[in-house]
Amino acid sequence: MIFFVWMISSCNNSSNVDKSDPLVSGRGFIEASLRGDYITAQKYLLPDSTNMQYFQGLKDFNIKMDPETRRGYSDANIIIDSSISKSDSVDVIYYTNSYKNKPSKIRMVKKNNQWLVDFKYTFVDN
């Protein structure tokens, strides 16, 4: 019985993600996205309709990738090029991954003391 309770609490704890720091949260989102773990990636996402549309587009695009490309992304390492604090509640992380080595960015916003990915920022020219 104790083992069963421990297993349930372990599973519940593993579903939590760390959103206390912009770099930790941003890295968590990027890693989960590269692995195709969209359930975890979505936990880092700022919940608004535009972000959800872009996120759904990412999922749809990645599902259509050939298995070799998906594996390449899944095995990739994240390289943080820089992180720029725009204010006390906005950071922008510039990064690449070792598979495609294409510069990318994500905007992190602090809301309710949690750092979340404002995904739509990735797709606008800033």
SULSULVEN-V523289 format. One record per pair of residues at least 24 apart in sequence whose C-alpha atoms are under 8 Angstrom apart, sorted by the first residue. I is the first residue (numbers start at 1). GAP is how many residues later the second one is. D is the distance in whole Angstrom. If there is no record, write none. Layout:
# SULSULVEN-V523289
I	GAP	D
I	GAP	D
This chain:
# SULSULVEN-V523289
15	25	8
17	26	7
17	27	8
19	25	7
19	95	5
19	96	5
19	97	7
20	93	7
20	94	5
20	95	6
21	93	8
21	94	6
22	69	7
22	86	6
22	87	8
22	93	5
22	94	8
23	60	8
23	70	7
25	90	6
25	91	7
25	92	8
26	67	7
26	80	7
26	82	7
26	90	8
26	91	7
27	51	8
29	88	8
30	48	8
31	47	7
34	39	5
34	40	5
34	42	7
35	35	8
35	38	7
35	39	4
35	40	8
36	26	8
36	34	8
36	38	7
44	71	8
44	72	5
44	73	6
45	71	5
45	72	5
45	73	7
45	74	7
46	63	8
46	70	5
46	71	5
46	72	5
46	73	8
50	70	7
51	67	7
51	68	5
51	69	5
54	65	7
54	66	7
55	64	7
72	27	6
73	24	8
73	26	6
73	27	8
75	24	8
